[in-house]
Structure formats: structure tokens, C-alpha cells
Amino acid sequence: MKKLKLKQLKGWLYLLPALLFLGFFMVYPLADVLVYSAEEGYNFASQSFFGYGLYNFKYVLRDPFFLQALKNTFIIVIITVPISTGLALLISLKLHSIKPLKEAFQTIYFLPYVTNTLAVGLVFMILFKKTAYSDGLINLLIKAFGGSAVDFIDGPYWAKLFVMCFYTIWVVMPFKILILTSALAGVNEDYYKAARIDGTRKFRIFYKITLPMISPMIFYLIITGFIGAFKAYSDEVAIFGTNLNAAGMNTIVGYVYDMLYGNSGGYPSYASAASLILFAIVFTITVINLLISKGNARA
Amino acid sequence: MEEKIKKKPYVKKALSNAGTYIFLSVWAIIVLFPFYWMLLTSIKSYSSYNLEYVPKFYATNPTFQNYLDAFTSVNLARYFLNTFVFTVVTTAIMLIITVLSAFAFAWLNFKGKNVTFALFLALMMIPTELVVITNYVTITNWGMRNTYAGLILPSVASVFYIYLLKENFEQVPKEIYKAAKVDGTSDFKFLLKVLIPMCKPTIVTILILKVIECWNSYVWPRLVTDNSEYFLVSNGIQEIRENGFGRENIPAMMAAVVVISVPLIVLFLAFHKKIMEGVSRGGTKG
């Protein structure tokens, strides 16, 4: 009997460190964020508040900075997820069809994954920026093709959006290419052989064999892509600097952190409300994605 | 046989092959160009960089002055050391916690195990953005801003890695455990001498993913440090951009970017097979 009790205790003992850390830094904060979001007029210095209610959510949803962040985030999601997934699929298919140099290409394509995005973002900034002494490389290219120079970093909204989406795609491609090339490598060669003997055309082979075989991975990439894009933040900081509100390029996550910290910070209640709104959006979109992918699997 | 199946004439095949290689090379150039550009800019002298209205694709008078500047006029060495300490300590503590929990879930029997594991899985869905607010307040209240502890503590427990390792531990045949028990091996010794060596590939995967994550982490360090003595490289580079060498000294800035990027790139080139395998087995970024 005593031995049995000891055995029980042992399991919990092994789990103890994980339970402690997860309890302190995940479970408790989860409850706390709900409390914060309901506390009206919370003052960080005196740690006092007026009462409970939905005022924080109302405030955030009326804040023009939040609305701008919401708009930017949705644009990032809508542009970068389809383009990066499609492009990654195309590149992976081409990669799969060659033999010489395949490994070299794969290695090169993966490089952005292991780099510090804050650091490499500076290179993109320099390439796109227009300064007093030089228009920057990209603008010189545009001019060479007969266009006129634009400041992509401090200029019009569409230009800033372009750099932001371009950089985001550059950053997320390695993971997607890697996942899709391993999915393609996993498709049984016999299917292709059989199809070729039957004289099936290339596009039909792709549509009828390749696509259904790798579709679970494509859906996985779309779902994680959506989640990742909704949480966009550090790529924007890398290009436009820490004051994203001034640049008009803030994202929802950026808004949360700005509310918490920095020049406009000290409002954990607004930050909590905004982060819960973000969670609600991501959760809804993920559920919709899962339902669609399930429906497809059945069809 | 093979020849008969191929209906396309030889020339057409060669053309489409060339098209494939050109397409793949274009993307390779897009990927590599920023790296080339940062290396190139980092060896141009300040004056020659500013004189080039049309930037040159080669350096006329290569110089290493920028690298000296990167280490002398800003505290790059300090950021480096901080990131190194942060990465090593976080990864080490995370690994111990992960191995112990995965072992408990996979091999020990105790009341409430399954419920606890289900709760752990539920935690995987919680985004960091939701908990970071309270953690920031907690660390501030504990007076741990601008300390290594404040940087490290909130990121040492990862449910995802526990899950990954538990799955792997479970694949080890039960017979081995029984044999070890018969020999009188204790559970802890079994974990150290048998399980860990057998599951080394997964543990290496977890190590690699965590090291990459630590080296690139930006958001949490930014929240809890405002004293540049405790900046990590990501925050350091942001600091350099905003008040470092003066806004216009781009070559020095690029030298700093190169220095920050090199460790992970070297690690990657040395272990690229392992790293890519690891990431495709269970990696997500961010």
C-alpha cells in the first residue's frame, strides 16, 4: 500500500517543474487576462479600478489605432497566405521534378528560416528606402524600367504595404517549401508510374493524384499560415521601426504591446481586451478552416 | 520501356527542364540577394557608400572598419553575450523540464495522468499574446525587469515539446523497460541510460528548434528589458537602428547585421540535414 502511494507521488514529482512553470506563466495569466479585460479604468500605478464591465472592449473597438491595426492585419493575412502557399506549392513541384542541384536549392531556400528576422529586415529597409543621397536599389530598378521612384518605407500606404507583404512572404516561404517538398517526396512513386503507363496528361496527374495526396499538408500550412499572419508583428518592426502607429503600419499584436509598454503604454486592460479580440478572430478562422478541410476530406 | 512512355520529343523536354531551372534560380536569387547585399554593404567604407548614388555591386576599397565600429561604438559584444547566456540557460532548463514530464506521461502510472495530459494539450492552443500581459505584470511586480531570470523564466516550459518527446518515448518497446526492471534498474536510471540515448534524434530536434527560437526572440525581451545592458541581439539591432551609429551609417549597421546572422547560419550550414529534418518533423515558427 505504501509502495503504491510512493509510485503515485513519483509521477507528480516528475511533472512538478512543468506544472509550476505552466501554472505560473500560462494558466494563471489566462484567468488573469479575463479579469483585466473586465476591469474598467484600471490604473497601473495605484493598481485600482472603478468596476467591471465591457468598457475596455468598447474603447478598443472605437480606437482609430486599433482599427488601423485591424485593417493592416487583415490585409497581411489576405495577401500573404494565398500567395506564399501557392508559390511554395509551385516551387516544391518544380523542385520535386529535378534531380541535379535539388539539394543545393533546398538548402538555399531554407536559409531565411534560420536568420534573425529583425536583422534581415534592415537589409530590406535599405533596399527599398529612398534617401537624400540615393534612391535605393529597388527604386533604381523601377526607374530603369521607366517608372518613378517611390519611398517604400516612409511613403504612400500601398508602397509600405507592398514591402511588408513582400518581406512577410520572404520570411514564411522556407517552412512552407520544406513541408511541401517532404509531402511530395512521401507520395508513392507507383501511382505516377501507373498513371504514366495509362498515358494520363501531366495536369491531370497533378490534379487527380498529387493534389489529393498532399492536401492534408496544404491545409495544415493554410491553417498555420492564417494563425501566423494574424500574429504578425516583428517583421513590421524590422522594416518600419518600433513606432508602428506613427508609420500607420501597426498590427493587432503590435497594438497589444503598445498598450502594455512603451510611450503609449501602461494600459493592461486595453491590451487584454485587444488580445482577447485577436484570440476570438483567430479561433473563429481556425474553426472555419478546419470545417472546410474536413468537408473536403469527405468529398 | 521508359523511352516509350515518354511521348514528348527530346527538345521540348530539354526546354521545359531549362525553364524549371531558371524559375528555381530566380527564387534562389531572391532568397540570397539580401545576404549578399548585407555582406557587400558591410565592407564598403562609410564615405564610399554615401558617394554611390547608384550602389555598386562590388566594393572598390573593401574595409573591415565597420566591424570594428560595430563592436566598439555600440555594445554588440554585450548583446551577443546576453543572447548566448539566454539561449543556453533557457534551452537547458526547458530540456530538463521536457524530459521529466515526457517521461512521467509516457512511462509512469499515477492517478490523474490522462486528465493532466489532456489539459496540457488544451494549453497548446493558447497563443502567447494572451498570457504575455499578465507575465509582464508578474515579472515587473517581482522586480525582475532587466534581469536574466525575468528574460528566461516565462519561456522554459513548452507543452508542444513535451508532447513531441512523449510520443517518441512511447515508441520504445515495453520489453526493454521490463528487462530493466528485472535487472533492478531504477526509473531515473532507465530514463538516463536507455530512453534518452534511444530518443536522441527527437531531443536534438527539440534543441535545435529551441535554439533558433531563442536566438531570434524579440517581443518578450523587449517588454522586460529597457536597460541596454540586458538587450538580446534582436533588441540590440533595433536599438542600433534607432540610436546607434547615427541613422546614416548604414555600412556599420550592416556589419552588425552580419555579425548577428552568422552564428545561426554557420550552425545551419554545419547541420543543415538535421535542422531541416527536425523542422519538418515538428516545427512551427513563432
Interface residues (C-beta under 8 A of the other chain):
Chain A: K7 Q8 L9 K10 G11 W12 Y14 L15 P17 A18 F21 L22 F24 F25 M26 V27 Y28 P29 L30 D32 V33 Y36 I91 K94 L95 S97 I98 L101 F105 Q106 T107 I108 Y109 F110 L111 P112 Y113 V114 T115 N116 T117 L118 A119 V120 L122 V123 F124 I126 L127 T131 Y133 S134 D135 L137 L140 W170 V172 M173 F175 L178 I179 S182 R196 I197 G199 T224 I227 G228 K231 Y233 S234 V237 G241 T242 V253 V256 Y257 L260 Y261 P268 A271 S272 S275 L276 L278 F279 V282
Chain B: I5 K7 N17 T20 Y21 F23 L24 W27 A28 I30 V31 L32 P34 F35 W37 M38 T41 N50 E52 Y53 V54 P55 I96 I97 T98 L100 S101 F103 A104 F105 L108 N109 F110 K111 K113 T116 F120 L123 I126 P127 E129 L130 V131 V132 I133 T134 N135 Y136 V137 T138 L153 P154 V156 A157 V159 I162 D187 I212 W215 N216 Y218 V219 R222 L223 V233 S234 I237 Q238 R241 E242 E248 I250 M253 M254 A256 V257 I260 S261 L264 I265 L267 F268 H272 I275 M276 V279 S280 G283 T284 K285 G286
